[in-house]
Amino acid sequence: MNDPLAQPLELPCGAVIPNRLCKAAMTEGLGDARLRATERHVRLYRAWSEGGAGLHITGNVMIDRHVIERPGNVAIDTTHAPSVDAEARARLRAWAAAGTVGGNGLWMQVSHAGRQSPRYATRQPVGPSAVQLELLGNYARPRALREDEILDLVQRFAAVAVIARETGFTGVQVHGAHGYLLSSFLSPVTNQRTDAWGGSLENRARFLVEAVRAVRKAVGADFPVSVKLNSDDFRKGGFSHADCLGVVQRLNGCGIDLLEISGGNYEQPRLLGVSGRDGDAVAVRESTKVREAYFLDYAAAIRKVATMPMMVTGGFRTRAGMEAALASGDTDLIGLARPFCTHPDVARRLLAREIDELPAFERGLHLRPRGWLSPASPWLLPKMVNVLGAQGWYYQQMDRLADGRAPDLGRGMLRSFARYWWNDLGKAARLTR
C-alpha cells in the first residue's frame, strides 16, 4: 500500500524532498557568545536528521547581530567580519553536515527579529514604524528604518542565503511570518509608513517581495527558496487573510519552491494554538476549529491562488489528519515541530506505522486556574506564564538533546519557565558584540 507520508516531493527548482514530513523551524538558542553555531547544533541536528523527516528547517538565523530574536541565536551579519570568517563558516559546515546525514534536506531559515527583539538582547530594535510591542514591558520602542537601511537589509537576506548554500545547507527559508521584521512590514498596525514601503498592500509587501527576489537571484535557479507567511495575524486591523491572498499572488512570480503557511505573532500567538488579548483578537473561523491543523482551512483558500507547493505547520496530531490534509490537496508537506523535541525519531515512527498519534506533553503542563492565575486575572499573566512555561519546557528538551541526553518528560512547567528566563538572561550577559 502506498503511504502518502512516504511519497517524495519534487520542487520547482528540481530538488526532491524524500517524504512529506518536515521538522519546521524552532528557535534553538544554542549559539555561542559571538552568535556562532556550536557543537550543540551538530548533536541536535544529527539526532533529528537520523529521525526520518524528509526536510528540516533551522530556527532563526539572524541577518543583523544587533537585533536578535533571543540570545543564543546564530547570526550571519555580512557587515561584521567575524560573522563570515573561516571559523564561522566551518561551524556552519559542521552544522549542515550533521543535519543532512539522514539523506534529508536542511534549509536555513533567514530572519530579522525587528521589533520583536527583547530588551535584554537588543539595545535598539527596529521596525517599519515606531510602534512598540507591549508585552510584559519586555520590548523597547523600535526605531523606524530609513529607506537606505531597508535596501541594505534586502541585500543582507541575499548574502546570507549565499553563505547558506556555500556551507552545505540545501535550501533557505525567508521568514515573513510571526511578527518579525518582514511580517511587521505587512501589517497596517505596525507599518504606518507613508512612503513606498507602507500604505497599500503592494507597498507593505514590497520588502518581502524584494528580499525574496534578491535571494533567488543570488542563489541561482537550482537552489530551494521558501517563504514562511502568516495566513492571518489574527489581530484587528492587522495583516488579514485577504491580505495574505494578495501577497501570495505577488509571490507567485518570485520563483519560490515552497510556501509555508502559519499565523499569529507575539501578541496573538496562534502559532502555538492559543489566542492573545481578547480586545484586539480576530475570531478564528468555526470551520477551522473542527479541523486538526490550526491553519489548514486558510491554506485551502491560499491553494486556489498559489502556484508553488505548500506546507502547513501547526496542530497536526494524528496520521489520519495528516493523510487527509495531503489527500485534500490543501498542502503538499506536513510541518511538525514540538514532537521532535521529545521524540527526535517521531517521523521515522510515523513512516514505519509504529504510531498513529503524535506525543503532546504540553497538554498536562498548564497551571490550573487559582487565585492570581484565575480566569478573572489580567490576560497577560495567566496566558503568558502558561505559554512561556510550555515554550520553556520544549526549549529544555532541545537543550538536553543538544547535550546528548535523553528528554526529561517529568520536568515541571514552573521550573521550565524559570530556567528559560535564567538561561536567556545569562546568555545575554555573555554576548560579545
C-alpha positions in Angstrom: 0.0 0.0 0.0 1.4 3.4 -0.9 1.9 5.6 2.1 1.0 9.2 1.4 3.5 10.4 4.0 6.3 8.5 2.4 5.9 9.9 -1.1 8.7 12.2 -2.4 8.0 15.7 -3.5 9.8 17.3 -6.4 10.2 21.1 -6.1 10.1 23.6 -9.0 13.8 24.0 -8.8 14.4 20.3 -9.3 15.3 19.4 -5.7 13.5 16.4 -4.3 12.3 16.0 -0.7 12.3 12.3 0.2 9.0 12.3 2.1 6.1 14.6 3.2 7.2 15.2 6.8 9.1 18.3 7.8 10.6 19.4 11.0 9.5 23.1 11.0 11.6 25.8 12.4 12.1 26.1 16.2 14.4 28.7 17.8 17.3 26.7 19.3 19.2 29.2 21.4 22.4 27.1 21.1 24.7 29.8 19.7 27.8 30.9 21.5 28.6 34.4 22.9 29.6 35.5 19.4 26.3 34.2 17.9 28.1 31.4 16.0 26.9 27.8 15.5 28.3 25.3 18.1 28.8 21.6 18.7 25.4 21.6 20.3 23.8 22.4 17.0 25.7 19.5 15.5 24.5 17.0 18.1 20.9 18.2 18.0 20.6 18.2 14.2 22.3 14.9 13.8 19.7 13.3 16.1 16.9 15.0 14.1 18.4 14.1 10.7 18.6 10.4 11.8 14.9 10.6 12.8 13.4 10.2 9.3 11.8 13.5 8.3 12.4 14.4 4.6 13.1 18.1 5.4 14.4 20.1 8.4 14.3 23.9 8.7 16.5 25.6 11.2 15.4 28.1 13.7 16.0 31.9 13.1 19.4 32.7 11.6 19.6 36.4 12.0 21.0 38.8 9.4 21.7 41.6 12.0 23.7 40.6 15.1 22.5 43.8 16.9 18.7 42.9 16.6 18.2 39.3 17.5 15.2 37.2 18.5 16.9 35.8 21.6 20.4 35.2 23.0 21.8 32.1 21.5 20.6 32.8 18.0 23.1 32.2 15.2 23.7 35.5 13.4 25.4 35.9 10.0 25.9 39.6 9.7 27.6 40.3 6.5 28.6 43.8 7.8 30.6 42.2 10.6 33.7 40.3 9.5 33.8 37.6 12.3 30.3 36.5 11.3 31.5 35.3 7.9 35.2 34.4 8.6 36.7 31.0 8.2 35.9 29.9 11.7 32.2 30.9 11.5 31.9 29.2 8.1 33.5 26.0 9.4 31.0 25.9 12.2 28.1 26.3 9.7 29.5 23.5 7.6 29.7 21.2 10.6 26.0 22.0 11.4 24.9 21.4 7.8 26.8 18.1 7.5 25.3 16.8 10.7 21.9 17.9 9.8 21.9 16.0 6.5 23.4 12.7 7.5 19.9 11.0 7.1 19.6 12.0 3.5 17.1 14.8 4.2 17.2 18.4 3.2 18.3 21.0 5.7 17.2 24.6 5.0 18.4 27.7 6.8 15.7 30.0 8.0 16.9 33.5 7.3 15.3 36.2 9.5 15.4 39.6 11.2 13.7 40.0 14.5 12.6 43.6 14.0 10.6 45.0 16.9 10.2 41.5 18.5 13.7 41.6 20.0 13.7 41.7 23.8 15.3 44.5 25.8 17.9 42.1 27.3 19.1 41.1 23.8 18.9 44.3 21.8 19.7 47.9 22.7 17.6 49.4 19.9 15.0 47.3 17.9 13.9 48.5 14.5 10.7 48.2 12.5 8.7 49.8 9.7 7.4 52.4 12.2 7.9 53.3 15.9 5.1 51.0 17.1 6.1 49.3 20.4 5.3 45.7 21.2 3.6 46.0 24.6 4.2 42.6 26.3 5.3 42.4 29.9 7.4 45.5 29.4 10.0 43.4 27.7 10.3 45.2 24.4 11.5 48.7 23.7 10.0 51.1 21.2 11.6 50.4 17.8 13.2 52.9 15.6 11.7 53.3 12.1 14.1 52.1 9.4 15.3 54.5 6.8 14.8 53.5 3.1 18.6 53.1 2.6 18.6 50.6 5.6 15.7 48.7 4.1 17.6 48.4 0.8 20.7 47.2 2.6 18.7 44.6 4.5 17.3 43.2 1.3 20.8 42.6 0.1 21.7 41.0 3.5 19.0 38.5 3.1 20.5 37.5 -0.2 24.1 37.5 1.1 23.2 35.2 4.0 21.4 32.8 1.6 24.6 32.6 -0.5 26.6 31.7 2.6 24.0 29.0 3.5 24.5 27.4 0.1 28.3 27.7 0.3 28.4 26.0 3.7 26.3 23.0 2.8 22.7 23.9 3.6 20.4 22.5 0.9 17.9 25.4 0.8 16.8 28.6 2.6 13.6 29.9 4.0 12.8 33.6 4.2 10.9 34.2 7.4 8.0 36.5 6.6 5.7 35.4 9.4 5.0 35.7 13.2 5.5 39.4 13.6 9.2 39.6 12.8 10.6 42.3 10.6 9.3 41.3 7.2 5.9 40.3 8.8 5.7 43.6 10.6 6.0 45.5 7.3 3.0 43.6 6.0 0.7 44.7 8.9 -1.1 48.1 8.8 -0.9 48.1 12.7 2.9 48.0 12.8 3.6 49.6 9.4 2.3 53.2 9.4 4.7 54.5 6.8 3.6 56.9 4.0 6.5 56.2 1.6 6.9 53.4 -0.9 7.2 50.8 1.9 3.8 51.5 3.5 0.2 52.2 2.9 -1.2 50.0 0.2 -0.7 46.2 0.3 1.6 46.5 -2.7 3.8 48.8 -0.7 3.6 46.9 2.5 4.6 43.7 0.7 7.5 45.4 -1.2 10.2 44.5 1.4 9.2 40.8 1.4 9.0 40.6 -2.4 12.3 42.4 -2.9 14.0 40.2 -0.4 12.8 37.0 -2.0 13.7 38.2 -5.5 17.2 39.1 -4.2 17.6 35.7 -2.6 16.5 33.9 -5.7 18.9 35.9 -7.9 21.8 35.4 -5.6 21.5 31.6 -5.1 20.5 30.6 -8.6 17.6 28.8 -10.1 18.5 25.3 -8.8 18.6 26.0 -5.1 15.4 25.7 -3.0 13.9 29.0 -1.7 11.0 29.0 0.6 8.9 31.7 2.3 7.1 31.4 5.7 3.9 33.5 5.6 1.1 34.2 8.0 -2.3 33.1 6.8 -3.6 35.9 9.1 -2.2 37.9 12.0 -5.5 37.3 13.9 -5.3 40.9 15.2 -7.9 43.6 14.4 -6.6 45.9 11.8 -3.6 43.8 11.1 -2.4 41.6 8.3 -5.6 39.8 7.2 -6.3 36.6 5.3 -7.4 38.7 2.4 -4.0 40.5 2.6 -2.3 37.1 2.6 -4.0 36.1 -0.6 -2.9 39.3 -2.2 0.7 38.7 -1.1 0.7 35.1 -2.4 -0.3 36.4 -5.8 2.7 38.7 -5.7 5.0 35.9 -4.6 3.8 33.6 -7.5 6.3 35.2 -9.9 9.3 35.2 -7.5 10.5 31.6 -8.1 9.5 30.2 -4.8 9.8 26.4 -4.2 7.7 26.1 -1.1 5.3 28.4 0.8 4.8 27.5 4.5 1.6 28.7 6.0 1.4 29.7 9.6 -0.3 32.5 11.6 -0.2 34.9 14.5 2.6 36.8 16.3 3.7 37.6 19.8 0.5 39.5 20.6 -1.7 36.8 19.1 0.3 33.6 19.4 -2.0 31.4 17.2 1.1 29.6 16.0 1.2 28.0 19.5 -2.5 27.2 19.4 -3.6 30.0 21.8 -5.2 33.4 21.4 -3.9 36.7 22.8 -5.6 39.7 24.2 -9.4 39.5 23.7 -9.7 43.2 22.9 -7.8 43.0 19.6 -8.1 39.4 18.6 -9.7 38.3 15.3 -12.0 35.3 15.8 -10.9 32.0 14.2 -13.3 30.5 11.7 -15.6 27.9 13.1 -14.6 25.6 10.2 -11.0 25.9 11.4 -11.9 24.8 14.9 -13.1 21.4 13.8 -10.0 20.7 11.6 -6.9 19.2 13.2 -4.3 21.6 11.9 -4.5 25.3 13.0 -4.2 26.9 9.6 -5.5 24.2 7.2 -8.8 25.9 6.4 -6.9 29.1 5.5 -4.5 27.0 3.4 -7.4 25.7 1.3 -8.2 29.2 0.2 -4.5 30.1 -0.4 -4.1 27.0 -2.5 -6.6 28.5 -5.0 -4.2 31.3 -5.8 -0.8 29.8 -5.0 1.2 28.3 -7.9 4.0 26.9 -5.7 4.0 23.8 -3.4 2.7 24.5 0.1 3.3 23.3 3.7 1.0 23.8 6.7 2.5 23.8 10.1 0.8 23.7 13.5 -1.7 21.5 15.2 -1.3 18.2 13.4 -1.8 15.3 15.9 -2.7 12.2 14.0 -1.6 10.2 11.0 -5.3 10.3 9.8 -5.3 14.1 9.9 -2.0 14.3 8.0 -3.2 11.9 5.3 -6.5 13.7 4.9 -4.7 17.0 4.6 -2.4 15.7 1.8 -5.4 14.0 0.1 -7.4 17.2 0.1 -4.6 18.9 -1.9 -4.6 21.8 0.6 -1.0 21.0 1.5 2.0 19.2 0.0 4.1 18.9 3.1 3.2 18.3 6.8 5.0 20.7 9.2 5.7 19.3 12.7 7.7 20.9 15.4 7.4 20.2 19.1 7.0 16.4 18.9 10.7 16.4 17.6 11.8 17.9 21.0 10.7 14.8 22.9 10.9 12.2 20.2 13.5 13.0 17.6 12.6 9.9 15.7 8.9 10.7 15.5 9.0 10.9 11.7 10.6 7.5 11.4 8.0 6.0 13.7 5.2 7.6 11.7 6.6 6.3 8.4 7.0 2.8 9.9 3.4 2.9 11.2 4.6 2.4 14.7 2.4 5.3 15.9 -0.7 6.9 14.6 -0.9 9.8 17.1 1.8 12.3 18.0 3.0 12.8 21.6 1.9 16.1 23.0 3.0 16.6 26.6 2.2 20.3 26.9 -1.5 19.5 27.5 -0.5 18.5 31.0 1.8 21.4 31.7 -0.6 24.3 32.2 -1.2 25.6 35.7 -4.7 25.1 37.0 -6.5 28.5 37.4 -6.5 29.6 41.1 -6.1 32.9 42.8 -3.5 35.0 41.0 -3.8 32.7 37.9 -7.6 32.7 37.6 -9.8 33.3 34.6 -10.6 36.8 36.0 -6.9 37.7 36.2 -5.5 40.2 33.6 -4.9 38.4 30.3 -1.1 38.7 30.2 -0.4 36.9 33.5 -2.1 33.5 33.2 -1.8 33.1 29.5 1.8 34.3 29.1 3.0 32.2 32.1 1.5 29.2 30.5 2.6 30.0 27.0 6.2 30.8 28.1 6.3 27.9 30.5 5.3 25.4 27.9 7.7 27.0 25.4 10.5 26.9 28.0 9.7 23.2 28.7 10.3 22.4 25.0 13.5 24.5 24.9 14.9 22.4 27.8 14.2 19.2 25.9 16.1 20.6 22.9 18.9 21.6 25.3 19.1 18.0 26.6 19.2 16.5 23.0 21.9 19.0 22.1 23.9 17.8 25.1 23.5 14.2 24.1 21.0 13.5 26.9 17.5 12.0 26.8 14.5 14.3 27.2 13.2 14.9 30.8 9.5 14.4 30.4 8.9 14.8 34.1 10.2 18.4 34.2 7.5 20.8 35.6 6.1 23.9 33.9 7.1 26.4 36.5 10.6 25.1 36.7 10.9 25.3 32.9 9.5 28.8 33.0 12.2 29.9 35.5 15.0 28.0 33.7 14.1 29.5 30.3 14.4 33.1 31.6 17.6 32.3 33.7 19.3 30.7 30.7 18.4 33.5 28.3 19.4 36.3 30.7 22.7 34.5 31.3 23.4 34.2 27.6 22.5 37.9 27.1 25.0 38.9 29.7 27.8 37.0 27.9 27.1 38.3 24.4 30.1 39.7 22.6 29.0 42.4 20.2 
